[in-house]
Amino acid sequence: TNGFAAWRTLCEEEERMDPAAQVAVLQEFLHPEFEIAEGGWRQGWVEWEARLARHAPLLGSLGDAVRIGIVRARAPDLLRDHLEVSAASYGADYASFRVVVDSYLRAHGGGLRQQTLPATPLELDIMTKGKGKGKGSAARGE
């Protein structure tokens, strides 16, 4: 089959979808869970973009600013911080935003599971050591 016929069939299926199913699909796109994808956050993001493209006839066009907002809201903490600081470089242009995200992911390990910093135990021995030379009543001659 040719691509046009397949696209037409997909569009017809989307148009026949009942309103409740349409709302469910829209909700899935507005609240994706990228981090649960098998390959990590990046894989979930890529899959979301592919589904978004497949359901374009149903969804209409989600504007660049809306897509950027969805992805930023679902980004792991460190990536989200980077995206907020870098916002001037992509503005409301999704293609530029995608370049910023891809660059960050390449530099920081690709898949990006949700980032949590390991707990570091507090070193209490610093607080329990003696007063040191020249301190205390013996040094003052008391």
N, C-alpha and C positions, 0 to 999 in steps of 0.2 A: 504494500500500500504506500501511497505517497504521503508526505508530511502534511499536506493541506487537508487531505481527507481525514487523517487522524485528528488534526486540530479541530476540524468541523465537528467530528463525532464527540470530542471532549467538550466542546462548547455546548452542544445540544444536551449532553448529560448534565452539565452544570445548570443549564437553564431549567431542566426538569426537576431539579432538586427542590424539595418542599422547603418552606420558610424556616421551619425549626432546624433542619439540616444545614441550611445556609448560615443561620446564626451560630450553630456549633462550629462550623468551619471557620467562620470569621473570628470567633473567640479563640480558637486554636492558634490563629495567626497573630492575634493581638497579645497573647500570653504564652509564648513558646517556652519550652524548657530545654534550652540548648545543652545544658550540662549533663543531662541524663543519656545523651547519645553514646553509643558504644565507643566511638573514637574521641570522645571528649567534647569540650565546648565548641571548638572550631567545626567539627564534623556536624554537630547539631545545627550550627548556624548555616552551614552550606546546604544541608538538607532542607532547612526552613526556606532558604532562598529558592531552591528548586521547586518546592511545593507552592510557594508564592507565585512563581512563574506559571506553573501548571494550572492554578486556579484563578489566573488573571481575569478571565471572563466573568467569573462570579464576583470577585472582589472589586472589580474596577481597578483603578490605579491607586494603590496606596502611595501617597506622595513621599518624596525623599525624606522630608522632615519627620514624617510618621515612622517610616522604616528605621531611620537613625535613632529616633526616640525608643523604639521597641528594642533594638539591639543594645543600645547603651544601658537600658534598664535591666537587661538580662546578662550583661557582661560580668565576668568575675571582677572582684573589687579592684585589683591592681590595673586591669585593663580599663575599667570604668574611669578610674582616676586619670589614666593617661589620655583617654578620649576627652574628658572634660578640659584638661589642660591644653589639648591639641585642637579644640573646637574651631579656633580661628583658621586653621589650615584646611578644613573641609566644609565649614559653614553648613548649608543645607543641601549639599550635593552628595548623593549616596555613592557615586563612583569614587569620589575623592575620599569619602569616609571609609569605603572598602579598602582602599590603598593603605590608609593609616592603620586599620585593623590588621590587615595582612602583614604589614611591616612589623608591627608589634609582635604578632604571633610568631613570625619567623625568628625574631630576635630573642624571644622568650620561651621557646620550646613547643610551638605548634598547637597541640591538643588542648592545653589549658584546662585541667580539672579545676574546680573551685579552689582558689588559693587560700590556705590558712597557714599562718606562721606557727611553727612548733613552739610549745611552751618552754621557756627557759627558766630553770629554777633560780630563785634568788639566793645569792651568796651572802649568808649571814655572818660568816667569819670576819668580815670587814668590820662589822658593828661590834663584835665581842672582843676584839684585840685590845691590849692595854693602851694607856694614854700616850706612850711614847716618851722619848728623852726630854728632860727639862719641863715636864708637865706634872702637875699634882703637888701635894703638900711637901714631899721630900725635896723637890727641886727648889721650892720657895724657902726652905729652911724652917718650916713650921713644926 
